[in-house]
Amino acid sequence: MPIPPLSVRLRRLIKWSIIVIVIGIPVGTISAGFLVALNYVTDVREENTWLILFLPFAGFLIVFLYKKYGYRADKGNNLILEEYYRPSAPIPWIMAPLIILTTLLTHLFGGSAGREGTAVQYGASVADQFSRYLSFTKKERRMVLCCGIAAGFASLFGTPFAAAVFAVEIFRIGKLRHQILLPALIAAYLAHVTCLIWNAPHTRYPNVIIPDLITTDVFWIVGLGLLCGITARLFIYSGNLFDQLSRRIPNAYLRVIIGSILLIICTICLGTTKYIGLGLPIIADSFQQPQALYDFFIKIVLTTLTLSIGFKGGEVTPLFFIGATLASALSLYIPVDILLLTAVGFVSVFAGSTKTPLACTIMAMELFGLPVGMCAFLGCFSAVMISGRKGIYGSQRNIKFWSKSER
């Protein structure tokens, strides 16, 4: 392929520099505001636990908003995947304000959900508005979407390198399109720095110091990764099961009301609010002391139920909760340091559920320190290998490296 003239390359550089800047800075600003608002509604809910009783009304409002204004936006992350594989029309701009508002409603009134889906959706929505005014090739449209996803993910979690890899890897496991990776990385760092400038409240995790590993330690880490992969399968299965059960109620309003009542009953019976919302205090505590062995399972049930009946947010922070509490509980039986086990579990269930092992390995290094990289690599890839072809995103396409029985 002949090299384009210098003038063409300069125009392309200027064009994409502007695009990346106009994506990264606004998305980072949105993330900063969203993080502040999310912390605020969480504090309000914890100080006024009676708000959980109004969860059915919040669910009713969310369903109404998406029916009235949502158009295609109700597909969420799957819409972004579909537009990447088969471009048809720009992602509706309404996706960004809708997902932010409905996620805050979900958390304020006691739904068990995350925030990654929100960041990915408003990042992609903001970025894809360029396609309304500029003529993009299929490849360029994909670059724009990846930049938006990377910017949203990086600014929300504070992991720009992992965000860039996630934005590319999520579309097809095992393949990194290097020409897309660089603009995605720049957009991620711009959004991350912007969010830091706004002094957004990011969660801090402990640095994990890796002792001299012996062969048995490596086997334990791989074993933990396999258990995390099975847990990811359980999460995916639970989500599909609740989706099927909820569809037996054809009326979306009735569906969300009945599901909300079930969530309220579960929360009251459990006698604690630690399983609703993001669960960040429990994640932090998992690094310090072993958690109950049933914590991860309760979070699976409540999160998949919350999302299947119509509430919004995401799965990633609940997956962090599930992986961290599972590994922390197993530290009583596995002769490996609890900090290391919890860090590996934290990212491995996420990797198995999203089929993004490389991004999750890099995320572990960004959150817990570079030394954790090899153990995270072993845990994440073990989890993905046993978690099956299906992930939490139904429209995701994966390279078929599993056994024939999985195809």
BAMIDO-76073 format. One record per residue (C-alpha): x, y, z; residue number from 1. Coordinates in steps of 0.2 Angstrom, whole numbers. Example, Ala and Ser with C-alpha at 12.3 -4.5 7.8 and 13.67 -1.06 7.14 Angstrom:
62	-22	39	1
68	-5	36	2
end
This chain:
0	0	0	1
8	17	-5	2
11	29	9	3
0	45	8	4
7	62	4	5
13	72	18	6
-1	85	16	7
-14	71	18	8
-6	64	33	9
-5	81	41	10
-23	84	38	11
-27	67	45	12
-17	71	61	13
-25	87	64	14
-43	80	61	15
-40	66	73	16
-31	77	86	17
-47	88	86	18
-59	73	87	19
-49	65	102	20
-48	81	111	21
-67	85	109	22
-71	67	115	23
-59	66	130	24
-61	83	139	25
-80	83	139	26
-82	64	143	27
-69	67	158	28
-80	82	164	29
-96	72	163	30
-87	57	173	31
-82	69	186	32
-99	76	188	33
-107	59	188	34
-95	52	201	35
-99	66	213	36
-118	64	210	37
-116	45	212	38
-107	47	229	39
-120	60	234	40
-135	48	230	41
-127	34	239	42
-124	44	255	43
-142	50	254	44
-148	32	253	45
-137	25	267	46
-143	39	278	47
-162	37	273	48
-164	18	271	49
-183	20	270	50
-180	26	252	51
-178	8	247	52
-197	7	249	53
-199	18	234	54
-189	7	222	55
-205	2	212	56
-209	20	209	57
-191	23	203	58
-192	8	192	59
-209	14	185	60
-201	31	180	61
-186	23	172	62
-196	12	161	63
-207	27	156	64
-192	37	152	65
-185	24	140	66
-202	21	132	67
-205	39	130	68
-188	46	125	69
-176	31	124	70
-179	25	106	71
-164	13	103	72
-155	18	118	73
-163	5	129	74
-152	-8	121	75
-137	0	131	76
-120	-8	128	77
-127	-20	115	78
-132	-5	104	79
-114	1	104	80
-108	-17	99	81
-120	-18	85	82
-115	-1	78	83
-97	-6	79	84
-101	-23	69	85
-114	-16	58	86
-115	3	57	87
-132	9	53	88
-136	25	62	89
-128	37	74	90
-130	32	93	91
-144	43	99	92
-138	58	109	93
-152	55	122	94
-142	39	128	95
-130	50	138	96
-142	60	149	97
-154	45	150	98
-142	33	156	99
-134	45	169	100
-151	50	176	101
-158	32	177	102
-142	25	185	103
-143	38	199	104
-161	34	201	105
-156	15	203	106
-143	19	216	107
-153	32	226	108
-168	20	228	109
-158	4	232	110
-155	-6	216	111
-139	-17	215	112
-130	-11	200	113
-114	-4	194	114
-108	11	184	115
-97	5	170	116
-112	3	158	117
-116	21	161	118
-98	27	157	119
-97	16	141	120
-114	23	135	121
-111	41	138	122
-94	40	131	123
-99	32	115	124
-114	43	114	125
-104	59	115	126
-91	52	103	127
-103	46	90	128
-111	63	88	129
-97	66	76	130
-104	54	63	131
-119	66	61	132
-108	79	54	133
-93	71	47	134
-92	58	34	135
-83	43	42	136
-78	26	34	137
-82	11	43	138
-65	10	51	139
-65	28	56	140
-83	26	64	141
-75	11	74	142
-61	22	80	143
-73	35	86	144
-83	23	96	145
-68	15	104	146
-61	33	109	147
-78	36	117	148
-78	20	127	149
-60	22	132	150
-63	40	138	151
-78	35	148	152
-70	19	156	153
-54	28	160	154
-61	43	168	155
-73	33	179	156
-61	20	185	157
-44	30	184	158
-36	16	173	159
-33	24	156	160
-21	11	148	161
-33	-3	153	162
-48	7	146	163
-40	9	129	164
-36	-10	128	165
-54	-14	135	166
-62	-2	121	167
-53	-12	108	168
-53	-30	115	169
-72	-30	120	170
-77	-30	102	171
-67	-46	98	172
-57	-56	111	173
-39	-59	106	174
-38	-46	93	175
-31	-29	96	176
-32	-17	81	177
-16	-6	84	178
-22	8	73	179
-37	10	84	180
-27	8	100	181
-17	24	99	182
-31	37	98	183
-41	27	111	184
-27	28	123	185
-25	47	120	186
-43	50	122	187
-43	39	138	188
-28	49	146	189
-36	66	141	190
-53	60	150	191
-43	53	165	192
-33	69	167	193
-48	80	165	194
-57	70	178	195
-42	72	190	196
-42	91	187	197
-60	92	193	198
-54	82	208	199
-67	68	206	200
-69	55	220	201
-60	40	213	202
-59	24	224	203
-41	20	230	204
-35	2	232	205
-20	-5	241	206
-4	-8	233	207
-1	-27	232	208
17	-32	237	209
21	-49	229	210
31	-61	239	211
43	-73	231	212
31	-85	223	213
34	-103	223	214
27	-116	211	215
12	-121	223	216
7	-102	224	217
6	-102	205	218
-6	-117	205	219
-17	-109	218	220
-18	-93	208	221
-23	-103	192	222
-35	-113	203	223
-43	-96	209	224
-44	-90	191	225
-54	-106	186	226
-66	-103	201	227
-68	-85	195	228
-72	-92	178	229
-85	-103	185	230
-92	-89	195	231
-93	-78	179	232
-103	-92	171	233
-115	-92	186	234
-117	-73	184	235
-120	-74	166	236
-132	-89	168	237
-141	-80	182	238
-143	-64	171	239
-150	-75	157	240
-162	-84	169	241
-169	-68	176	242
-171	-61	159	243
-181	-76	153	244
-192	-76	169	245
-195	-57	168	246
-201	-58	150	247
-215	-69	155	248
-222	-53	162	249
-226	-44	145	250
-230	-27	153	251
-213	-18	157	252
-221	-8	171	253
-228	-23	180	254
-212	-32	177	255
-201	-18	186	256
-214	-16	200	257
-214	-35	204	258
-195	-36	203	259
-193	-21	214	260
-204	-28	227	261
-194	-44	227	262
-178	-33	229	263
-186	-24	244	264
-191	-41	252	265
-173	-48	250	266
-165	-32	257	267
-176	-32	272	268
-174	-51	275	269
-155	-49	274	270
-155	-35	287	271
-141	-25	278	272
-139	-13	264	273
-121	-19	260	274
-127	-29	245	275
-136	-15	236	276
-128	-1	226	277
-110	-2	222	278
-104	-11	237	279
-87	-1	238	280
-85	-2	257	281
-86	-21	256	282
-74	-22	242	283
-62	-12	252	284
-64	-23	267	285
-61	-38	257	286
-43	-34	256	287
-41	-33	275	288
-51	-48	281	289
-60	-63	274	290
-78	-60	269	291
-92	-72	271	292
-92	-86	258	293
-110	-82	253	294
-107	-63	250	295
-103	-66	232	296
-118	-77	228	297
-130	-64	236	298
-123	-50	225	299
-125	-61	210	300
-143	-64	213	301
-147	-45	217	302
-137	-38	203	303
-144	-49	189	304
-162	-47	196	305
-160	-28	197	306
-153	-27	179	307
-165	-39	171	308
-181	-30	177	309
-176	-13	169	310
-165	-4	181	311
-149	4	174	312
-131	5	179	313
-119	-9	174	314
-111	-25	179	315
-93	-21	182	316
-92	-14	200	317
-104	-28	206	318
-92	-40	197	319
-77	-32	206	320
-87	-35	222	321
-91	-53	218	322
-73	-57	213	323
-65	-48	228	324
-77	-56	241	325
-75	-73	234	326
-56	-73	234	327
-56	-65	251	328
-67	-79	258	329
-56	-92	250	330
-41	-84	258	331
-45	-95	274	332
-42	-110	264	333
-29	-105	251	334
-11	-102	258	335
-8	-86	248	336
-8	-68	255	337
-26	-61	256	338
-21	-45	247	339
-14	-54	232	340
-29	-66	231	341
-42	-52	232	342
-33	-42	219	343
-33	-57	207	344
-51	-61	211	345
-56	-43	209	346
-51	-43	190	347
-54	-62	186	348
-73	-63	187	349
-74	-47	177	350
-62	-54	164	351
-72	-70	163	352
-89	-61	161	353
-83	-48	148	354
-70	-59	139	355
-57	-45	141	356
-42	-54	149	357
-28	-42	143	358
-38	-26	148	359
-41	-34	165	360
-23	-39	168	361
-18	-21	164	362
-31	-14	175	363
-24	-25	190	364
-7	-17	187	365
-14	1	186	366
-25	-2	202	367
-14	-13	213	368
4	-10	206	369
15	-17	192	370
21	-33	202	371
3	-40	202	372
3	-42	183	373
9	-60	181	374
-3	-66	194	375
-17	-56	187	376
-13	-63	169	377
-14	-81	176	378
-30	-78	185	379
-39	-68	171	380
-34	-80	156	381
-39	-95	167	382
-56	-87	171	383
-59	-83	152	384
-54	-100	146	385
-67	-109	158	386
-80	-96	157	387
-87	-101	140	388
-91	-91	124	389
-106	-81	131	390
-102	-65	141	391
-113	-52	149	392
-115	-43	132	393
-126	-53	121	394
-120	-44	105	395
-102	-47	108	396
-92	-58	95	397
-78	-68	101	398
-64	-78	93	399
-68	-96	95	400
-53	-103	105	401
-63	-113	116	402
-66	-132	114	403
-78	-139	101	404
-90	-143	115	405
-91	-124	118	406
-95	-119	100	407
end
